[in-house]
């Protein structure tokens, strides 16, 4: 049975840290729940950590994986059985860092697309202390990097709202070009998509990750470095104020 991903219900739901759930399946080192706030590895974003507690004790959740049935890694001899009710709590500091980093990625991706002839985001990795974005086709010089991060920090200061909604492919394509939203990378069977929107379409992109409510929450963005990944792809790394 698929796990209900509570953090996807709204932007506000990304700020929740506690939840109740029932265990639906177990194996030697992990448990699957009927619903969860724990974000599993995916979409370039790293997983949440935290705790699962019940009448029999408390366990550390060290890793979370899975698209449909979300697998919470808790270690051997966990003592949980299907049907038991648990209380879950995520590590807020880690979650909030991912939220800030992921929204920052959307902002920078939107700026690069608009400023540099539709250069696409072809990969990203979201971590707590540093993140990276792969762009193609483009090669950045120092002036371009300075322009990107100056613009990003100017937008952060505007504190534009970040919202989410459900849209069809046609609705998204009528606002943003399919190459900007990487529509070709999404399974054709998925018709209704969760979309993250910054301001009045400064950026609009399908995404299942966690995000902040407004750009001001990102804090100052800081460029770390860039690397040529070949075939016209350049990787840009960054961190955020308070995350170094």
DRENMAR-792562 format. One record per residue: x, y, z of N, C-alpha, C in turn. Coordinates in steps of 0.001 Angstrom, whole numbers, plus 500000, padded with zeros to 6 digits. Example, Ala and Ser with C-alpha at 12.3 -4.5 7.8 and 13.67 -1.06 7.14 Angstrom:
! DRENMAR-792562
513190494310507800512300495500507800513200496700507800/512850497750507080513670498940507140512900500030507870/
//
This chain:
! DRENMAR-792562
500855498803500000500000500000500000500887501242500000/500590502194499140501378503414499028501280504236500305/502366504890500656502393505776501818501885507153501411/500979507722502190500482509074501944501558510064502377/502018510892501428503113511820501697502524513146502196/502502513317503501501824514447504134502465515784503778/503766515807503547504460517056503258504060517645501904/503410516856501048503017517337499726501633517973499705/500940517985500834499580518514500852499538520013500601/500589520736500977500656522183500778502042522664501170/502361523918500847503612524507501322503622524532502842/502490524875503448502423524904504910502736523541505514/502349522463504836502601521121505348504092520813505412/504905521516504623506354521307504679506927521717506036/506179522542506785506646523041508078506226522144509240/505404521140508983504982520233510047506137519315510433/506219518982511710507323518139512169506857516867512869/505594516795513306505098515652514072503884515040513385/503765513731513467502616513055512861502415511693513506/501222511150513319500908509788513741500704508935512504/500996507653512611500829506753511470500732505321511964/500300504452511055500269503023511340501319502311510500/501948501327511091502927500506510382502175499557509453/502534499566508187501879498675507219502749497489506826/504074497627506971504974496525506627506324496760507294/507055495684507521508382495786508125509321494800507443/510630495081507543511637494076507225512715494158508297/513861493595508064514875493489509110515359494845509611/515401495847508741515998497128509134515102498341508908/513878498149508398513055499306508047511578499056508277/510811500147508274509357500067508406508715500936507339/507526500533506902506718501309505963505463501752506701/505078503014506525503949503601507225502835503950506246/501600504034506759500488504396505879500548505862505472/501208506698506287501412508099505948502688508584506636/503297509618506060504575510064506616504864511517506274/505605512178507171506168513497506894507627513394506453/508224512217506584509625512038506200509765512084504681/510610512992504205510856513089502766511877512025502362/511544511183501358512498510172500884513433510749499828/514594510165499698515547510581498673514854510622497310/514993511737496602514388511830495281514379513243494757/514360513375493429514315514690492812515537515530493116/516655514868493454517865515593493787517948516002495245/516855515868495995516831516296497396517136515123498319/517985515374499321518337514337500269517179514063501230/517256512949501956516156512501502799516131513219504153/514968513155504798514825513619506176515331512558507145/515721513000508322516000512106509436515110512509510607/515137511723511676514312512036512836514095510808513697/512923510721514331512638509611515231511251509029514985/511112507759515306509828507066515372509713506505516785/508611506826517477508418506332518835507059505660518956/506956504744519905505713504028520187505830503471521593/504831502740522036504839502233523407506057501377523709/506630500770522660507766499875522863509114500548522847/509172501858522548510463502538522548510557503638521513/511773503988521171512043505059520205513196504642519312/513088504973518025514099504612517043514529505832516245/515795505847515852516304506886514974516060506502513521/515460507399512763515301507206511317516536507795510655/517378506947510072518657507389509527518649507590508016/517645507017507356517565507121505898516120506845505483/515683507484504406514312507306503922514359507189502403/513723506122501884513740505878500445512385505346499983/512158505441498670510961504857498089510048505878497460/509471505521496315508562506420495616507116506225496062/506679504990496129505297504693496513505222504306497981/505774503154498320505869502749499718507157503337500287/507029504265501222508193504971501755508837504133502858/510098503810502650510844502928503546511666503772504522/511405503605505832512110504326506883513143503382507491/514422503681507285515497502823507790515716503132509274/515538502110510124515649502307511580516613501325512235/517193500402511503518164499472512052517569498131512438/518425497196512753518001495842513085517364495771514473/516560494704514659515907494460515952515077495659516408/514340496240515454513554497440515791512321497123516621/511775495926516527510665495528517383509293495978516946/509177496615515776507878497067515282507205495987514441/505859495991514469505075495026513705503965495747512957/503501495194511838502378495791511116501170495967512030/500496497116511862499314497406512657499572498307513848/500832498438514270501143499296515413501059500770515020/500701501592515993500629503041515788501903503679516316/502459504570515525503702505247515919503506506761515888/504438507459516539504551508906516440505873509212515746/505818510020514726507025510381514009507394511833514238/508672512113514270509154513496514395510374513666513510/510337514632512615511464514864511724512452515849512350/513686515777511919514720516719512329514463518036511590/513954519029512321513536520278511685514713521045511094/515838521078511762516987521832511252517397521312509879/517448520000509737517807519394508452516730519666507408/515452519461507771514359519716506834514370521160506346/514508522117507275514434523521506894515589523908505975/516776523350506227517908523609505333517606523113503928/517004521918503822516636521393502505515586522276501836/514611522750502596513576523626502048514186524892501465/515072525519502214515725526748501757516581526471500514/517370525405500580518252525061499463517466524746498198/516344524021498343515594523607497165514903524801496504/514334525690497315513712526880496731514768527758496067/515954527843496673517057528590496063517426527997494708/517402526682494602517710526037493319516707526452492254/515410526449492592514392526876491633514633528315491190/514986529174492143515223530581491830516391530729490863/517513530098491151518686530214490286518416529590488916/517729528462488886517410527821487602516567528741486735/515602529427487345514766530357486598515564531529486055/516483532063486867517309533192486438518214532791485276/518865531651485388519779531212484318519012530981483023/517840530378483109517044530131481898516704531446481202/516280532443481974515861533728481392517041534554480901/518163534502481601519300535367481279520190534809480172/520226533486480025521236532878479159520636531885478167/519769532422477326519267531713476136518653530353476433/517907530278477512517176529055477799518035527892478248/519186528170478890520023527090479426519200526288480438/519170524979480284518311524112481094519016523615482349/518213523362483359518696522642484533518556521155484236/519673520444484214519659519026483848520008518116485028/520204518709486184520477517915487377520663518819488576/520431518289489756520671519043490986520837518071492154/521525518534493191521687517784494429521502518752495584/520512518466496436520177519341497549520662518712498846/521561519404499552522073518952500838521900520063501870/522298519803503105522075520790504161523087521926504139/524336521646503779525376522669503867525835523210502519/525541522501501461525869522974500120525018522214499119/524759522837497989523960522199496935524584522534495587/524089521858494553524657522097493232523572521962492168/523811522646491040522899522602489902523730522386488648/523287521493487776523933521269486482523120521953485396/523795522770484576523150523511483490523713523069482143/522844523117481113523261522747479757522339523438478755/522843523952477626524260524088477278524751525474477700/525801525545478461526320526835478894527705526670479514/528491527740479410529763527838480109529796529208480771/529948529252482075529876530501482824531252531132482991/531314532455482809532511533189483219532211533896484545/533204534571485100533040535188486420531938536246486415/531851537000485342530825538045485268529424537442485265/529240536350484553527933535683484517527548535159485902/528505534547486584528239534037487929527853535181488862/528577536269488771528277537422489625526872537947489335/526508537993488062525175538453487678524085537548488269/524289536250488142523295535281488622523065535429490115/524148535458490890523983535484492344523558536860492853/523943537914492165523428539237492530521924539300492320/521467538804491166520028538804490891519285537921491888/519852536750492186519193535849493133519028536520494486/520067537177494976519980537829496284519066539049496265/518974539708495132518000540799495003516580540264495104/516327539131494465515000538525494552514707538040495973/515716537510496649515522537079498040515035538251498883/515603539426498661515227540602499433513794541058499152/513257540722497981511865541093497680510871540248498469/511320539089498954510482538180499753509229537744499004/509357537486497709508219537002496934507679535705497527/506360535521497433505720534329497961506029533106497095/506125531970497751506291530691497070505033529874497341/504377529420496291503116528695496439503163527386495669/502201526521495965502094525282495207500657525071494770/500480524285493716499146523958493219499265522716492338/498123522187491931498076521055491010497662521566489644/498435521203488618498152521655487263498312520490486289/497653520605485141497842519627484075499064520017483245/499526519093482428500662519380481548500360520568480632/499162520594480065498801521675479145498783523017479861/498291523034481095498257524289481857499673524789482129/500570523881482479501957524275482731502617524766481448/502417524041480351503053524398479080502538525714478511/501345526126478914500808527408478441501480528588479139/502196528313480250502861529371481010504370529318480825/504932528110480926506376527929480819506698526968479673/507782527219478925508180526291477860508497524912478434/508143523842477739508398522489478242509865522214478556/510799522868477821512209522625478110512630523246479435/511947524322479858512254524923481163511778524029482299/510634523400482143510055522596483219510470521126483151/511349520802482178511815519417482006510653518431481900/509646518838481178508448518007481037508764516655480392/509795516628479551510136515387478866510719514337479807/511122514756481009511699513818481973510646513195482888/509421513695482816508361513202483685507585512082483000/507205511038483729506446509930483131505176510427482451/504937510008481228503776510471480463502471510071481133/502521509037481976501313508574482658500835509551483726/501737510447484183501370511417485211500709512614484545/499429512798484808498665513866484162498519515107485042/498356514893486353498209515983487303499529516159488048/500092517362488001501420517590488548501386518649489646/502135518381490718502303519396491750503327520406491243/502971521682491302503803522729490738504200523716491836/505468524117491831505969525153492733506096526441491923/505505527507492458505488528790491754506123529867492636/507054530633492061507664531763492758507062533045492223/506409533801493113505805535068492723504814534899491593/504780535875490679503891535839489521504629535192488352/504915533876488533505592533073487507507027533508487234/507708534070488251509157534235488138509762532874487846/509233531863488516509561530483488178508339529628488454/508136528632487626507033527688487781507544526352487277/507540525349488168508158524075487793507548522927488580/507220521814487921506744520626488645507808520153489630/507394519845490854508360519446491875507644518789493041/508205517700493552507645517005494708508440517280495974/509361518243495928510216518529497069509577519449498085/510342519759499137509871520656500196510443522053499960/509630523074500271509998524458499955509544525420501041/510177526604501050509796527652501994508618528454501444/508000529250502327506811530025501953507139531294501177/508349531828501357508712533103500725510222533158500540/510673533898499517512092533921499167512967534466500289/512437535382501111513233535958502184513768534926503154/513089533805503245513483532748504168514743532020503699/515081532165502421516288531521501891517534532085502550/517573533394502749518778534045503233519746534299502095/520881534877502415521862535217501384522414533962500717/522438533971499392523028532885498618524496533186498349/525350532146498469526782532333498301527327531320497290/527996531815496274528609530971495251529819530250495836/529925528933495578531067528151496054532044527860494919/531522527379493787532422527055492689531673526512491492/532400526323490387531806525761489173532768524731488596/532191523816487832532997522726487279532436522317485931/533319522119484968532908521642483648532642520149483718/531399519750483367531028518331483408530992517702482018/531447518440481014531519517909479664530229518041478890/530332517998477535529187518054476628528299519271476896/528944520396477197528215521642477370527562521812478728/527838520917479657527225520984480986528192521590481997/527697522554482769528483523178483827527758523021485158/528498522617486175527944522450487532528284523673488369/527268524249489005527445525396489890527058524979491304/527951525239492252527703524906493657527488526163494469/526637526065495474526302527222496307525987526779497726/525993527748498641525517527512499982524657528711500384/524132528669501605523243529715502089523709530230503435/523343531447503718523642532043505019523163531119506147/524078530786507072523733529946508198523830528459507921/524147528074506680524233526652506325525657526183506080/526610527105506117527980526731505761528542525712506768/
//
